[in-house]
Amino acid sequence: MQNAAQAWLILDLTHSAAAVGVLGFCLYAPYAVLGLIGAALADRWDRQKAMMLTQTGMAIAAAALALVAYLHVDSVWVIDAVALVRGSILPFNNPSRQALMVQLVGRSELPNAIALNSSVNNATRIVGPAIAGVLIAKVGVAACFALNALSFAAVIVALGMMRPAEFHADVSRSRTTLLASIREGLAYARRTKTVVVVLSMLAVISTVSINFNVVLPVLARDTMAGTAQTYGFITAAFGLGAVAGAFFTAGRARASRGLLLIAAAGFGAAQLAVATQRSLLGVSAALIATGVCYAIYTSSSNAIVQLATPPHIQGRISGLYSYVFIASGPIGSLIAGGLSQRGGAPLAFIAGGIAALLMAAAGWLVRPWPMPTGTVRVRRRPLAARVVTRSPKKGPA
C-alpha cells in the first residue's frame, strides 16, 4: 500500500514521470553507498536483533509519511526526504533478513523457502495496491501510510518470538575488520563463476527491466488515462502473476540454471507484450505473464547465489545480492522516469524487455557455469520424521 500510494502521491502533485523516478532514486540511492557495509555487518551482528531494530526504524518512517500526507504537506522534497530515510535503513535490514532465512530452514530446503517467501511478498502486490486504490479514492493516501506503520507491530512481535536455540545452524560471527570483511565477500564472489554470472545478469535486468514502481503509475494514468483504481488493478495483475510464479518455484526440489534463463527470456518477452497493449484487459494479461516470469527469475537467482555460498560469509553474499538488486534502483528509476517522460511507459517497457532478452542470451552463451551443492534433487524424509529426529541446538545461534 505504501509503495503504491507514495508513487501516486508524487505523480498527483507533479504530473511528472521524471519526479516519480526521482522518488525511486531517493529510496534506493542509500543502498549504493551503504549496501556493502550492511552486508558485512550481517555477519557480525545478531541477525534477529538487527532486524527488530531496522523494522522499528521503517515503522517510524511510515508513520512520518502518514503525518506528512494527513497534514497536506505538498512539498515534494519532504516526501523524497522520508523516502531517503527509509532507503538508509534498507541496507542494514535486507542482508540480515536474507541470511536469517538459512538459519530458519536449513540449506537443503532453502530454494523452497526463498520461493515461498517470494510468494508471500508478491501476494501483497495483489492485496496492497488493490486496497490502496480504493483508499486513495475514498479516504486519501494518508490511510495507506498509517496502516503500513501499524503493520510493523506484527512483524516486530514475530521476530521477538523466534527461538534461536531451534535455528538450524550456528553461525560464527566475523571477527575481522569491517573493510576486510567486505573484501573477503567480494573476493569470494569474484572467483566463483556461478555468482559472477548470476549477479551480472541481475545487475542489468534490475537496472533496466525492474522499475515497476516508476512505470506502472505512468502506464495507468497517462497511457491508459486511468484512475487510482486502474493503477491498483494493473499492479494487482502483476502481483497475481508473481504469486503464481513463486508458488511454481516453491514446488520444485531444486534451483535450475535452465529455468533461470528461460524465466529471464520470458520476462523480457512479456514486457515487450505490455508495451503493445492499451486496454485494461490486454495490459493486465501481459502483466500477469510478466509477474510469473519475474518471480521465477528472481527466486531462482537468489537461491542459486545463496546455495553457492558457505555459511560463514552468507550475510555478505546475501547482502551483495541485495546490493546488486536494490542499488541499481537509483539509476534504474532515473532511466525509467526519463524514458517514460520522453516516450511514455511503453518505451520504458520496450527497453526493459530488450535488456532481459539480451541477458538471457548472455547467460546461455557463457555456459557452463556450475550449479552449487544443494541444487540437485534430493529424496526428502516426511516432515514428521525430520521433526522427531532433529535435536534443537543448545544455546543461542
ChimeraX attribute file (.defattr): number of C-alpha atoms within 10 A of each C-alpha:
attribute: neighborCount
match mode: 1-to-1
recipient: residues
	/A:1	25
	/A:2	22
	/A:3	16
	/A:4	27
	/A:5	25
	/A:6	23
	/A:7	22
	/A:8	27
	/A:9	21
	/A:10	22
	/A:11	19
	/A:12	12
	/A:13	12
	/A:14	14
	/A:15	15
	/A:16	16
	/A:17	27
	/A:18	23
	/A:19	23
	/A:20	29
	/A:21	30
	/A:22	22
	/A:23	28
	/A:24	27
	/A:25	23
	/A:26	25
	/A:27	26
	/A:28	29
	/A:29	24
	/A:30	22
	/A:31	27
	/A:32	18
	/A:33	14
	/A:34	18
	/A:35	30
	/A:36	29
	/A:37	20
	/A:38	27
	/A:39	32
	/A:40	32
	/A:41	25
	/A:42	32
	/A:43	26
	/A:44	20
	/A:45	15
	/A:46	16
	/A:47	23
	/A:48	18
	/A:49	14
	/A:50	16
	/A:51	24
	/A:52	18
	/A:53	15
	/A:54	21
	/A:55	20
	/A:56	17
	/A:57	19
	/A:58	21
	/A:59	21
	/A:60	18
	/A:61	22
	/A:62	26
	/A:63	19
	/A:64	17
	/A:65	27
	/A:66	22
	/A:67	16
	/A:68	18
	/A:69	21
	/A:70	15
	/A:71	10
	/A:72	10
	/A:73	12
	/A:74	14
	/A:75	11
	/A:76	14
	/A:77	11
	/A:78	13
	/A:79	20
	/A:80	22
	/A:81	15
	/A:82	20
	/A:83	22
	/A:84	20
	/A:85	17
	/A:86	22
	/A:87	23
	/A:88	24
	/A:89	23
	/A:90	24
	/A:91	29
	/A:92	26
	/A:93	24
	/A:94	24
	/A:95	31
	/A:96	29
	/A:97	18
	/A:98	23
	/A:99	23
	/A:100	23
	/A:101	17
	/A:102	24
	/A:103	20
	/A:104	18
	/A:105	17
	/A:106	14
	/A:107	21
	/A:108	19
	/A:109	19
	/A:110	26
	/A:111	30
	/A:112	25
	/A:113	21
	/A:114	24
	/A:115	27
	/A:116	20
	/A:117	17
	/A:118	22
	/A:119	26
	/A:120	15
	/A:121	15
	/A:122	24
	/A:123	20
	/A:124	16
	/A:125	25
	/A:126	23
	/A:127	17
	/A:128	22
	/A:129	28
	/A:130	23
	/A:131	17
	/A:132	28
	/A:133	25
	/A:134	16
	/A:135	19
	/A:136	21
	/A:137	12
	/A:138	10
	/A:139	11
	/A:140	17
	/A:141	25
	/A:142	24
	/A:143	21
	/A:144	27
	/A:145	29
	/A:146	21
	/A:147	15
	/A:148	20
	/A:149	21
	/A:150	14
	/A:151	13
	/A:152	19
	/A:153	13
	/A:154	10
	/A:155	14
	/A:156	19
	/A:157	11
	/A:158	11
	/A:159	14
	/A:160	13
	/A:161	8
	/A:162	12
	/A:163	12
	/A:164	18
	/A:165	14
	/A:166	18
	/A:167	21
	/A:168	19
	/A:169	19
	/A:170	17
	/A:171	18
	/A:172	12
	/A:173	16
	/A:174	18
	/A:175	10
	/A:176	12
	/A:177	11
	/A:178	17
	/A:179	11
	/A:180	13
	/A:181	22
	/A:182	21
	/A:183	15
	/A:184	17
	/A:185	22
	/A:186	15
	/A:187	11
	/A:188	17
	/A:189	21
	/A:190	13
	/A:191	10
	/A:192	15
	/A:193	18
	/A:194	21
	/A:195	26
	/A:196	16
	/A:197	21
	/A:198	22
	/A:199	22
	/A:200	15
	/A:201	22
	/A:202	25
	/A:203	21
	/A:204	20
	/A:205	27
	/A:206	22
	/A:207	24
	/A:208	26
	/A:209	25
	/A:210	25
	/A:211	25
	/A:212	17
	/A:213	20
	/A:214	30
	/A:215	25
	/A:216	23
	/A:217	28
	/A:218	29
	/A:219	27
	/A:220	24
	/A:221	18
	/A:222	16
	/A:223	17
	/A:224	18
	/A:225	11
	/A:226	15
	/A:227	16
	/A:228	22
	/A:229	19
	/A:230	22
	/A:231	24
	/A:232	27
	/A:233	22
	/A:234	27
	/A:235	28
	/A:236	26
	/A:237	25
	/A:238	27
	/A:239	29
	/A:240	25
	/A:241	27
	/A:242	30
	/A:243	28
	/A:244	21
	/A:245	27
	/A:246	32
	/A:247	20
	/A:248	17
	/A:249	28
	/A:250	25
	/A:251	12
	/A:252	13
	/A:253	19
	/A:254	21
	/A:255	27
	/A:256	18
	/A:257	23
	/A:258	12
	/A:259	16
	/A:260	22
	/A:261	25
	/A:262	17
	/A:263	25
	/A:264	30
	/A:265	22
	/A:266	23
	/A:267	32
	/A:268	27
	/A:269	22
	/A:270	25
	/A:271	25
	/A:272	22
	/A:273	21
	/A:274	24
	/A:275	20
	/A:276	15
	/A:277	17
	/A:278	16
	/A:279	11
	/A:280	14
	/A:281	12
	/A:282	13
	/A:283	21
	/A:284	22
	/A:285	19
	/A:286	23
	/A:287	26
	/A:288	25
	/A:289	24
	/A:290	28
	/A:291	27
	/A:292	26
	/A:293	28
	/A:294	27
	/A:295	27
	/A:296	30
	/A:297	25
	/A:298	20
	/A:299	26
	/A:300	28
	/A:301	26
	/A:302	24
	/A:303	25
	/A:304	25
	/A:305	24
	/A:306	26
	/A:307	22
	/A:308	21
	/A:309	21
	/A:310	11
	/A:311	20
	/A:312	14
	/A:313	25
	/A:314	27
	/A:315	33
	/A:316	35
	/A:317	32
	/A:318	26
	/A:319	31
	/A:320	26
	/A:321	27
	/A:322	23
	/A:323	28
	/A:324	22
	/A:325	22
	/A:326	26
	/A:327	26
	/A:328	25
	/A:329	29
	/A:330	23
	/A:331	20
	/A:332	25
	/A:333	31
	/A:334	24
	/A:335	21
	/A:336	33
	/A:337	27
	/A:338	22
	/A:339	22
	/A:340	25
	/A:341	18
	/A:342	13
	/A:343	10
	/A:344	20
	/A:345	28
	/A:346	23
	/A:347	20
	/A:348	28
	/A:349	31
	/A:350	22
	/A:351	19
	/A:352	26
	/A:353	28
	/A:354	19
	/A:355	23
	/A:356	28
	/A:357	21
	/A:358	17
	/A:359	23
	/A:360	21
	/A:361	16
	/A:362	15
	/A:363	21
	/A:364	15
	/A:365	9
	/A:366	10
	/A:367	12
	/A:368	11
	/A:369	16
	/A:370	12
	/A:371	18
	/A:372	17
	/A:373	12
	/A:374	20
	/A:375	21
	/A:376	13
	/A:377	11
	/A:378	11
	/A:379	7
	/A:380	11
	/A:381	9
	/A:382	8
	/A:383	8
	/A:384	8
	/A:385	10
	/A:386	11
	/A:387	11
	/A:388	8
	/A:389	8
	/A:390	10
	/A:391	10
	/A:392	13
	/A:393	14
	/A:394	11
	/A:395	9
	/A:396	12
	/A:397	19
